[in-house]
Amino acid sequence: MENIKKLKLNSYQYEIFKTKYALPNEDSWEQLAKRVSEYVSIAENNGVKEEYKNKFFEIINNGDFCPGGRILYIAQLLTDKSK
């Protein structure tokens, strides 16, 4: 995952991120992208799960794709229950 673009949030976007979608321990969009990519890759077979987790992380982290707000917020809760 070298040369990954990063989504840069302005102050208004960061405020929304922190109040609506970030978990208490998250301070960056990158942390959210890691959490959500872990969650959405659960549906993949073990042989390709890591590959898709990395692909999901890249497109979420750089802003090419953004899951809906409910997915952004609840991904960790569901991920914890699936382990």
C-alpha positions in Angstrom: 0.0 0.0 0.0 2.8 2.5 -0.8 2.0 5.9 -2.2 -1.5 6.0 -0.8 -3.3 9.3 -1.1 -4.9 10.6 2.1 -8.1 12.4 2.3 -7.5 15.8 3.9 -10.4 17.1 6.0 -11.0 20.8 6.4 -12.1 22.0 9.9 -15.8 21.8 9.1 -15.4 18.2 7.7 -13.2 17.2 10.7 -15.9 18.5 13.1 -18.5 16.4 11.4 -16.2 13.4 11.4 -15.5 13.7 15.1 -19.1 14.3 16.2 -20.9 11.9 13.9 -18.6 9.1 12.8 -15.4 8.8 14.9 -15.2 6.5 17.9 -13.8 8.0 21.1 -10.3 6.7 20.3 -10.2 7.9 16.7 -8.6 11.2 15.8 -8.0 10.8 12.1 -9.9 9.7 8.9 -7.2 7.1 8.4 -8.1 5.4 11.7 -11.7 5.3 10.6 -10.8 3.9 7.2 -8.8 1.1 8.8 -11.8 0.2 11.1 -14.3 0.3 8.3 -12.2 -1.6 5.8 -11.8 -4.4 8.4 -15.5 -4.5 8.8 -16.5 -4.6 5.1 -13.8 -7.2 4.3 -15.5 -9.7 6.7 -17.7 -10.9 3.9 -14.7 -12.0 1.8 -13.3 -15.5 1.9 -10.2 -16.0 3.9 -8.0 -16.3 0.8 -8.8 -12.8 -0.4 -9.9 -11.1 2.8 -6.6 -9.3 3.4 -6.4 -8.2 -0.3 -9.9 -6.7 -0.2 -9.3 -5.1 3.2 -6.3 -3.3 1.7 -8.3 -2.3 -1.4 -11.2 -1.0 0.8 -8.8 0.9 3.0 -7.2 2.6 0.0 -10.4 3.8 -1.6 -12.0 4.9 1.7 -8.8 6.6 3.0 -8.2 8.6 -0.1 -11.9 9.6 -0.5 -12.6 7.8 -3.7 -15.4 5.9 -1.9 -17.3 6.7 1.3 -19.7 4.2 2.8 -22.9 5.6 4.3 -22.9 7.2 7.7 -24.4 4.2 9.4 -21.6 2.0 8.2 -19.0 4.5 9.2 -20.4 4.7 12.7 -21.4 1.2 13.5 -18.6 -0.8 11.8 -16.6 -1.3 15.0 -19.5 -2.5 17.0 -20.3 -5.1 14.4 -16.7 -6.1 13.9 -16.3 -6.7 17.6 -19.3 -9.0 17.7 -18.1 -11.0 14.7 -14.8 -12.0 16.3 
